[in-house]
């Protein structure tokens, strides 16, 4: 079933995936806090979230640069 919230289509599978991801993140942070302490756990969790946000864009940028170099190199 697909529902609408604030003009955005939300599939139940997408909502379930986000919920499970958040539960895993929270559980992982709590385990890390118990093993390593507060600040290392925060750093690892924040790094994971920031990395998940930026890595696809960086990967795309590197791939495009590599492809442009290959085209230039082969055109010589």
The first five atom37 places (N, CA, C, CB, O) and aatype in JSON, in Angstrom:
{
  "aatype": [20, 20, 20, 20, 20, 20, 20, 20, 20, 20, 20, 20, 20, 20, 20, 20, 20, 20, 20, 20, 20, 20, 20, 20, 20, 20, 20, 20, 20, 20, 20, 20, 20, 20, 20, 20, 20, 20, 20, 20, 20, 20, 20, 20, 20, 20, 20, 20, 20, 20, 20, 20, 20, 20, 20, 20, 20, 20, 20, 20, 20, 20, 20, 20, 20, 20, 20, 20, 20, 20, 20, 20, 20, 20, 20, 20],
  "atom_mask": [
    [1, 1, 1, 1, 1],
    [1, 1, 1, 1, 1],
    [1, 1, 1, 1, 1],
    [1, 1, 1, 1, 1],
    [1, 1, 1, 1, 1],
    [1, 1, 1, 1, 1],
    [1, 1, 1, 1, 1],
    [1, 1, 1, 1, 1],
    [1, 1, 1, 1, 1],
    [1, 1, 1, 1, 1],
    [1, 1, 1, 1, 1],
    [1, 1, 1, 1, 1],
    [1, 1, 1, 1, 1],
    [1, 1, 1, 1, 1],
    [1, 1, 1, 1, 1],
    [1, 1, 1, 1, 1],
    [1, 1, 1, 1, 1],
    [1, 1, 1, 1, 1],
    [1, 1, 1, 1, 1],
    [1, 1, 1, 1, 1],
    [1, 1, 1, 1, 1],
    [1, 1, 1, 1, 1],
    [1, 1, 1, 1, 1],
    [1, 1, 1, 1, 1],
    [1, 1, 1, 1, 1],
    [1, 1, 1, 1, 1],
    [1, 1, 1, 1, 1],
    [1, 1, 1, 1, 1],
    [1, 1, 1, 1, 1],
    [1, 1, 1, 1, 1],
    [1, 1, 1, 1, 1],
    [1, 1, 1, 1, 1],
    [1, 1, 1, 1, 1],
    [1, 1, 1, 1, 1],
    [1, 1, 1, 1, 1],
    [1, 1, 1, 1, 1],
    [1, 1, 1, 1, 1],
    [1, 1, 1, 1, 1],
    [1, 1, 1, 1, 1],
    [1, 1, 1, 1, 1],
    [1, 1, 1, 1, 1],
    [1, 1, 1, 1, 1],
    [1, 1, 1, 1, 1],
    [1, 1, 1, 1, 1],
    [1, 1, 1, 1, 1],
    [1, 1, 1, 1, 1],
    [1, 1, 1, 1, 1],
    [1, 1, 1, 1, 1],
    [1, 1, 1, 1, 1],
    [1, 1, 1, 1, 1],
    [1, 1, 1, 1, 1],
    [1, 1, 1, 1, 1],
    [1, 1, 1, 1, 1],
    [1, 1, 1, 1, 1],
    [1, 1, 1, 1, 1],
    [1, 1, 1, 1, 1],
    [1, 1, 1, 1, 1],
    [1, 1, 1, 1, 1],
    [1, 1, 1, 1, 1],
    [1, 1, 1, 1, 1],
    [1, 1, 1, 1, 1],
    [1, 1, 1, 1, 1],
    [1, 1, 1, 1, 1],
    [1, 1, 1, 1, 1],
    [1, 1, 1, 1, 1],
    [1, 1, 1, 1, 1],
    [1, 1, 1, 1, 1],
    [1, 1, 1, 1, 1],
    [1, 1, 1, 1, 1],
    [1, 1, 1, 1, 1],
    [1, 1, 1, 1, 1],
    [1, 1, 1, 1, 1],
    [1, 1, 1, 1, 1],
    [1, 1, 1, 1, 1],
    [1, 1, 1, 1, 1],
    [1, 1, 1, 1, 1]
  ],
  "atom_positions": [
    [[0.84, -1.17, 0.0], [0.0, 0.0, 0.0], [0.89, 1.25, 0.0], [-0.96, -0.01, 1.21], [1.9, 1.3, 0.7]],
    [[0.51, 2.22, -0.77], [1.26, 3.47, -0.86], [0.42, 4.57, -0.25], [1.64, 3.8, -2.33], [-0.75, 4.74, -0.58]],
    [[1.03, 5.33, 0.65], [0.31, 6.43, 1.28], [0.97, 7.74, 0.87], [0.29, 6.28, 2.82], [2.1, 7.76, 0.37]],
    [[0.26, 8.85, 1.09], [0.8, 10.18, 0.77], [0.94, 10.97, 2.06], [-0.11, 10.93, -0.25], [0.01, 11.06, 2.86]],
    [[2.12, 11.55, 2.23], [2.37, 12.45, 3.36], [3.06, 13.69, 2.83], [3.23, 11.75, 4.48], [4.15, 13.61, 2.28]],
    [[2.43, 14.81, 3.0], [2.97, 16.1, 2.58], [3.43, 16.07, 1.13], [4.14, 16.5, 3.49], [4.48, 16.63, 0.79]],
    [[2.66, 15.45, 0.27], [2.94, 15.44, -1.15], [4.0, 14.46, -1.6], [3.33, 16.78, -1.57], [4.36, 14.45, -2.78]],
    [[4.53, 13.63, -0.69], [5.57, 12.67, -1.03], [4.99, 11.27, -0.9], [6.81, 12.84, -0.12], [4.33, 10.95, 0.09]],
    [[5.23, 10.44, -1.9], [4.75, 9.06, -1.83], [5.64, 8.26, -0.9], [4.7, 8.41, -3.24], [6.86, 8.27, -1.04]],
    [[5.04, 7.57, 0.04], [5.77, 6.76, 1.01], [5.28, 5.33, 0.9], [5.6, 7.32, 2.46], [4.12, 5.04, 1.21]],
    [[6.14, 4.44, 0.46], [5.81, 3.04, 0.37], [6.07, 2.4, 1.74], [6.65, 2.33, -0.76], [6.98, 2.8, 2.45]],
    [[5.27, 1.42, 2.09], [5.44, 0.77, 3.39], [6.79, 0.08, 3.49], [4.32, -0.25, 3.64], [7.38, 0.02, 4.57]],
    [[7.3, -0.44, 2.37], [8.61, -1.08, 2.4], [9.7, -0.06, 2.69], [8.9, -1.79, 1.08], [10.65, -0.35, 3.42]],
    [[9.58, 1.14, 2.12], [10.55, 2.2, 2.39], [10.5, 2.61, 3.86], [10.29, 3.42, 1.49], [11.54, 2.79, 4.49]],
    [[9.32, 2.75, 4.39], [9.17, 3.12, 5.79], [9.75, 2.04, 6.7], [7.68, 3.37, 6.13], [10.41, 2.35, 7.69]],
    [[9.53, 0.79, 6.36], [10.09, -0.32, 7.14], [11.61, -0.31, 7.07], [9.54, -1.67, 6.65], [12.27, -0.54, 8.08]],
    [[12.17, -0.06, 5.89], [13.62, -0.02, 5.74], [14.23, 1.09, 6.58], [14.0, 0.16, 4.27], [15.27, 0.89, 7.21]],
    [[13.61, 2.26, 6.59], [14.12, 3.37, 7.39], [14.03, 3.04, 8.87], [13.34, 4.67, 7.09], [14.95, 3.32, 9.63]],
    [[12.92, 2.44, 9.28], [12.74, 2.08, 10.69], [13.79, 1.08, 11.14], [11.34, 1.52, 10.91], [14.39, 1.24, 12.2]],
    [[14.01, 0.04, 10.36], [15.01, -0.97, 10.72], [16.4, -0.36, 10.74], [14.96, -2.16, 9.73], [17.2, -0.66, 11.62]],
    [[16.7, 0.51, 9.77], [18.0, 1.17, 9.74], [18.24, 2.02, 10.97], [18.11, 2.02, 8.5], [19.33, 2.0, 11.54]],
    [[17.22, 2.77, 11.37], [17.36, 3.59, 12.57], [17.53, 2.74, 13.82], [16.16, 4.5, 12.73], [18.33, 3.07, 14.7]],
    [[16.8, 1.65, 13.91], [16.94, 0.76, 15.07], [18.34, 0.16, 15.13], [15.9, -0.35, 15.02], [18.93, 0.06, 16.21]],
    [[18.87, -0.24, 13.98], [20.23, -0.78, 13.95], [21.25, 0.28, 14.32], [20.54, -1.35, 12.56], [22.21, 0.0, 15.04]],
    [[21.06, 1.5, 13.83], [21.98, 2.58, 14.17], [21.96, 2.87, 15.66], [21.64, 3.84, 13.37], [23.01, 3.0, 16.29]],
    [[20.77, 2.98, 16.23], [20.64, 3.28, 17.66], [21.22, 2.13, 18.49], [19.16, 3.52, 18.03], [21.95, 2.37, 19.46]],
    [[20.9, 0.9, 18.12], [21.44, -0.25, 18.86], [22.95, -0.32, 18.75], [20.84, -1.54, 18.34], [23.64, -0.62, 19.73]],
    [[23.48, -0.04, 17.57], [24.93, -0.04, 17.37], [25.61, 1.03, 18.2], [25.26, 0.16, 15.91], [26.67, 0.79, 18.77]],
    [[25.0, 2.2, 18.28], [25.57, 3.29, 19.08], [25.57, 2.92, 20.55], [24.78, 4.6, 18.86], [26.55, 3.17, 21.26]],
    [[24.49, 2.32, 21.02], [24.44, 1.92, 22.43], [25.49, 0.86, 22.75], [23.04, 1.4, 22.78], [26.12, 0.91, 23.81]],
    [[25.68, -0.1, 21.85], [26.71, -1.12, 22.07], [28.1, -0.49, 22.06], [26.61, -2.22, 21.01], [28.94, -0.78, 22.92]],
    [[28.35, 0.38, 21.08], [29.65, 1.04, 21.01], [29.9, 1.91, 22.24], [29.75, 1.89, 19.74], [31.03, 1.96, 22.73]],
    [[28.87, 2.57, 22.72], [29.04, 3.4, 23.92], [29.45, 2.56, 25.11], [27.74, 4.17, 24.23], [30.29, 2.97, 25.91]],
    [[28.86, 1.39, 25.23], [29.23, 0.5, 26.33], [30.64, -0.03, 26.2], [28.26, -0.65, 26.41], [31.33, -0.22, 27.2]],
    [[31.1, -0.29, 24.96], [32.42, -0.86, 24.74], [33.52, 0.18, 24.71], [32.44, -1.63, 23.47], [34.59, -0.03, 25.29]],
    [[33.27, 1.33, 24.04], [34.34, 2.29, 23.78], [34.21, 3.6, 24.54], [34.4, 2.59, 22.34], [35.21, 4.28, 24.77]],
    [[33.02, 3.96, 24.92], [32.79, 5.25, 25.57], [31.9, 6.13, 24.69], [34.13, 5.95, 25.86], [31.56, 5.77, 23.56]],
    [[31.54, 7.28, 25.24], [30.58, 8.15, 24.57], [31.12, 8.77, 23.3], [30.15, 9.24, 25.51], [30.49, 8.65, 22.25]],
    [[32.28, 9.42, 23.35], [32.77, 10.18, 22.2], [33.19, 9.29, 21.04], [33.91, 11.04, 22.61], [32.88, 9.63, 19.89]],
    [[33.89, 8.18, 21.26], [34.18, 7.3, 20.11], [32.9, 6.75, 19.47], [35.08, 6.14, 20.55], [32.82, 6.63, 18.24]],
    [[31.91, 6.43, 20.29], [30.65, 5.92, 19.74], [29.97, 7.0, 18.9], [29.71, 5.45, 20.86], [29.45, 6.71, 17.82]],
    [[29.97, 8.24, 19.4], [29.38, 9.34, 18.64], [30.14, 9.56, 17.33], [29.38, 10.62, 19.48], [29.53, 9.74, 16.28]],
    [[31.46, 9.53, 17.41], [32.27, 9.75, 16.2], [32.04, 8.69, 15.15], [33.73, 9.78, 16.56], [31.93, 9.0, 13.96]],
    [[31.97, 7.44, 15.57], [31.74, 6.36, 14.61], [30.34, 6.46, 14.0], [31.92, 4.99, 15.3], [30.18, 6.31, 12.79]],
    [[29.34, 6.73, 14.82], [27.97, 6.84, 14.31], [27.82, 8.05, 13.39], [26.97, 6.94, 15.46], [27.22, 7.94, 12.32]],
    [[28.36, 9.19, 13.8], [28.27, 10.39, 12.97], [29.05, 10.21, 11.68], [28.78, 11.63, 13.73], [28.6, 10.64, 10.61]],
    [[30.2, 9.59, 11.76], [30.98, 9.31, 10.55], [30.24, 8.4, 9.58], [32.31, 8.68, 10.91], [30.32, 8.59, 8.36]],
    [[29.54, 7.43, 10.11], [28.75, 6.53, 9.26], [27.64, 7.28, 8.55], [28.17, 5.39, 10.09], [27.41, 7.09, 7.36]],
    [[26.94, 8.13, 9.28], [25.83, 8.88, 8.69], [26.35, 9.87, 7.65], [25.03, 9.63, 9.78], [25.81, 9.96, 6.54]],
    [[27.38, 10.61, 7.99], [27.95, 11.59, 7.05], [28.54, 10.88, 5.84], [29.03, 12.45, 7.74], [28.38, 11.33, 4.71]],
    [[29.21, 9.78, 6.08], [29.76, 9.0, 4.96], [28.68, 8.47, 4.04], [30.58, 7.85, 5.48], [28.83, 8.5, 2.82]],
    [[27.6, 7.99, 4.61], [26.48, 7.51, 3.79], [25.85, 8.61, 2.96], [25.44, 6.88, 4.66], [25.28, 8.35, 1.9]],
    [[25.95, 9.84, 3.44], [25.4, 10.97, 2.71], [26.33, 11.43, 1.59], [25.11, 12.13, 3.66], [25.87, 11.74, 0.49]],
    [[27.64, 11.48, 1.86], [28.58, 12.05, 0.91], [29.22, 11.05, -0.05], [29.64, 12.74, 1.64], [29.6, 11.44, -1.15]],
    [[29.35, 9.79, 0.33], [30.07, 8.81, -0.5], [29.47, 8.66, -1.9], [30.08, 7.47, 0.2], [30.24, 8.62, -2.86]],
    [[28.16, 8.57, -2.08], [27.66, 8.42, -3.46], [28.05, 9.59, -4.37], [26.14, 8.28, -3.45], [28.4, 9.38, -5.53]],
    [[28.0, 10.81, -3.86], [28.38, 11.97, -4.67], [29.86, 11.97, -4.99], [28.01, 13.25, -3.97], [30.26, 12.29, -6.11]],
    [[30.7, 11.63, -4.01], [32.14, 11.59, -4.23], [32.49, 10.48, -5.22], [32.88, 11.37, -2.89], [33.33, 10.68, -6.09]],
    [[31.84, 9.33, -5.08], [32.09, 8.23, -6.01], [31.72, 8.63, -7.43], [31.3, 6.99, -5.59], [32.46, 8.33, -8.36]],
    [[30.6, 9.29, -7.6], [30.18, 9.74, -8.92], [31.19, 10.72, -9.49], [28.77, 10.39, -8.85], [31.55, 10.63, -10.67]],
    [[31.67, 11.67, -8.67], [32.63, 12.67, -9.11], [33.93, 12.01, -9.56], [32.9, 13.69, -7.99], [34.48, 12.37, -10.6]],
    [[34.43, 11.05, -8.77], [35.67, 10.36, -9.12], [35.49, 9.55, -10.4], [36.12, 9.44, -7.96], [36.39, 9.52, -11.24]],
    [[34.35, 8.9, -10.56], [34.09, 8.1, -11.75], [34.04, 8.97, -12.99], [32.79, 7.33, -11.59], [34.59, 8.59, -14.03]],
    [[33.41, 10.11, -12.91], [33.34, 11.02, -14.06], [34.73, 11.52, -14.41], [32.39, 12.21, -13.76], [35.09, 11.57, -15.59]],
    [[35.53, 11.9, -13.41], [36.89, 12.35, -13.69], [37.71, 11.26, -14.36], [37.59, 12.8, -12.41], [38.45, 11.53, -15.3]],
    [[37.57, 10.03, -13.89], [38.31, 8.91, -14.47], [37.87, 8.69, -15.92], [38.09, 7.62, -13.65], [38.7, 8.47, -16.8]],
    [[36.56, 8.75, -16.17], [36.06, 8.55, -17.53], [36.54, 9.65, -18.47], [34.52, 8.5, -17.52], [36.91, 9.36, -19.61]],
    [[36.56, 10.89, -18.01], [37.05, 11.99, -18.84], [38.52, 11.8, -19.16], [36.83, 13.35, -18.14], [38.94, 12.02, -20.3]],
    [[39.31, 11.4, -18.18], [40.74, 11.13, -18.44], [40.92, 10.03, -19.47], [41.45, 10.74, -17.14], [41.77, 10.14, -20.36]],
    [[40.12, 8.98, -19.35], [40.23, 7.88, -20.31], [39.87, 8.35, -21.72], [39.31, 6.71, -19.88], [40.54, 7.96, -22.68]],
    [[38.85, 9.15, -21.85], [38.46, 9.65, -23.17], [39.57, 10.53, -23.74], [37.13, 10.43, -23.09], [39.9, 10.42, -24.92]],
    [[40.13, 11.38, -22.93], [41.21, 12.26, -23.4], [42.43, 11.43, -23.77], [41.59, 13.31, -22.31], [43.06, 11.68, -24.79]],
    [[42.75, 10.46, -22.96], [43.94, 9.62, -23.23], [43.76, 8.82, -24.51], [44.21, 8.67, -22.06], [44.71, 8.68, -25.28]],
    [[42.58, 8.3, -24.75], [42.35, 7.48, -25.95], [42.19, 8.32, -27.22], [41.12, 6.63, -25.76], [42.38, 7.82, -28.33]],
    [[41.85, 9.59, -27.05], [41.67, 10.43, -28.22], [43.01, 10.97, -28.77], [40.75, 11.59, -27.88], [43.04, 11.53, -29.86]],
    [[44.07, 10.8, -28.04], [45.38, 11.27, -28.5], [46.0, 10.33, -29.47], [46.31, 11.47, -27.35], [47.11, 10.58, -29.96]]
  ]
}
